[in-house]
Amino acid sequence: MRYFLFVSLLISTWCVPTMGQMCGMSFVAITVNDKDKKPVAGSTIELLGKLSEEQYKPLATEFRTADNYGAFGIPAKNALALVDLLTKLPDADDAGNPLKQNAGVTTVKRSRDDEPSQDNFGFALHEGHSFGHVLVKLSTVGFDPFYFVSSRFYGCNKFERFTLTN
């Protein structure tokens, strides 16, 4: 009897296609903190372009710490050397938001049907859509521009956190 149940279960799960739970479109909210983890107001984020695997791997090896699964910072000289070599991203995210935003100034939608708001700061992407490894420029008053590499701009992600270190 056990054998029969096991075979029945195996056949039923093997023959019937199933779908995982879908998230549809998600909004990747951006937070910017200083080294003391306090929010930094007035930030500007710009997604500069997509890095190839050949560009990404040496940066990750050199600048990503072992315990870091989010964005990692890279020196301006490294970032500026890559800018002209990046793969161009679309002009907007999946909800039509620009890829350069000023927090509290740029009007941003969390989804296509959402009302735009200056309180939103981030990017909306469909499940299965990813910008890949992205070079990000963050600017804010009182800080030199910071450059980060992030792989977290994809549908179903909910946030990306950046920490300014100087």
C-alpha positions in Angstrom: 0.0 0.0 0.0 2.8 2.4 0.9 4.5 1.7 -2.5 1.2 2.4 -4.3 0.8 5.7 -2.5 4.3 6.7 -3.2 4.0 5.9 -6.9 0.7 7.7 -7.2 2.1 10.8 -5.6 5.2 10.7 -7.8 3.1 10.3 -11.0 0.6 13.1 -10.0 3.4 15.6 -9.2 5.4 14.6 -12.3 2.6 14.7 -14.8 0.7 17.8 -13.7 2.4 21.1 -14.4 2.3 23.5 -11.4 3.1 27.1 -11.0 4.8 28.7 -8.0 3.3 31.7 -6.3 3.7 34.8 -8.4 4.4 38.2 -7.1 3.5 40.1 -10.3 5.1 43.6 -10.1 7.2 44.6 -7.1 8.5 48.0 -6.1 12.2 48.0 -5.0 12.2 50.8 -2.4 15.5 52.6 -2.0 16.9 53.6 1.3 20.1 55.6 1.8 21.8 55.7 5.2 25.0 57.2 6.5 27.7 55.0 8.2 25.7 55.3 11.5 22.6 53.9 9.8 20.8 57.2 9.9 18.7 58.1 6.9 20.2 60.6 4.5 17.7 63.1 3.0 17.8 64.5 -0.5 19.5 61.7 -2.3 19.6 61.2 -6.0 19.9 57.8 -7.5 20.8 57.0 -11.1 21.1 53.5 -12.6 24.0 54.1 -15.1 23.9 50.7 -16.9 24.3 47.0 -16.8 27.7 45.3 -16.2 28.6 42.1 -18.1 29.7 39.1 -16.0 33.3 39.8 -17.1 33.0 43.3 -15.7 31.1 42.3 -12.6 33.3 39.3 -11.3 36.5 41.2 -10.7 34.6 44.0 -8.9 32.8 41.6 -6.7 36.0 39.8 -5.9 37.8 42.9 -5.0 35.2 45.1 -3.3 32.4 42.8 -2.0 32.7 41.6 1.5 32.0 38.0 2.3 28.9 38.9 4.5 27.4 41.3 2.0 24.5 40.2 -0.1 23.4 43.6 -1.2 25.0 46.5 -3.1 28.7 47.0 -2.6 30.6 50.3 -3.1 33.4 50.7 -5.6 35.8 53.6 -6.0 34.8 56.5 -8.3 37.9 55.8 -10.6 36.7 52.2 -11.2 33.1 53.3 -11.8 34.1 56.1 -14.2 36.3 53.8 -16.2 33.3 51.5 -16.8 30.6 54.1 -17.7 31.2 54.1 -21.4 31.4 50.2 -21.5 28.1 49.5 -19.8 25.1 48.0 -21.6 22.4 50.6 -21.8 19.3 50.1 -19.7 15.8 51.0 -20.8 14.8 54.7 -20.3 12.4 53.7 -17.6 11.3 50.9 -15.3 8.3 48.7 -15.9 5.9 51.4 -14.5 7.4 54.2 -16.6 9.5 55.7 -13.7 12.8 57.3 -14.8 16.1 55.6 -13.9 17.3 58.8 -12.3 15.3 60.0 -9.4 15.6 62.7 -6.7 14.1 61.6 -3.4 11.2 63.7 -2.5 11.2 65.5 -5.8 10.7 63.0 -8.6 7.2 61.7 -9.0 7.3 57.8 -8.9 4.6 55.1 -9.3 4.8 51.8 -7.4 3.0 50.0 -10.2 1.5 50.9 -13.6 -1.9 51.7 -12.1 -0.6 53.4 -9.0 -1.0 57.1 -8.4 2.4 58.8 -8.7 3.9 60.3 -5.6 7.0 62.2 -4.5 7.1 59.9 -1.4 8.1 56.9 -3.5 11.8 56.4 -4.1 12.7 53.3 -6.1 11.9 51.2 -9.1 9.0 48.9 -10.2 9.8 45.7 -12.0 7.7 42.7 -13.1 8.5 39.2 -11.9 11.1 37.7 -14.1 12.5 41.1 -15.2 15.9 41.9 -13.9 18.3 44.8 -14.7 21.1 42.4 -13.8 24.3 43.7 -12.3 23.8 47.5 -12.3 26.3 50.3 -11.7 24.5 52.9 -9.5 25.4 56.5 -8.8 24.2 58.0 -5.6 24.6 61.7 -4.9 23.5 63.8 -1.9 24.4 67.1 -0.3 27.4 66.9 1.9 28.9 63.8 0.2 30.9 63.1 -2.9 29.1 60.9 -5.4 29.1 57.2 -4.4 29.2 54.3 -6.9 27.7 51.0 -6.1 27.2 47.7 -7.9 23.8 46.1 -7.2 22.1 42.9 -8.4 18.9 43.5 -6.5 16.9 45.4 -9.2 14.5 42.6 -10.2 10.8 41.8 -9.9 9.8 40.3 -6.5 12.6 42.2 -4.6 11.2 44.7 -2.1 14.1 47.0 -1.2 17.7 47.9 -1.7 19.8 49.7 1.0 22.8 51.8 0.3 25.2 53.0 3.0 27.3 56.2 2.4 30.7 55.8 4.2 32.2 59.2 4.4 
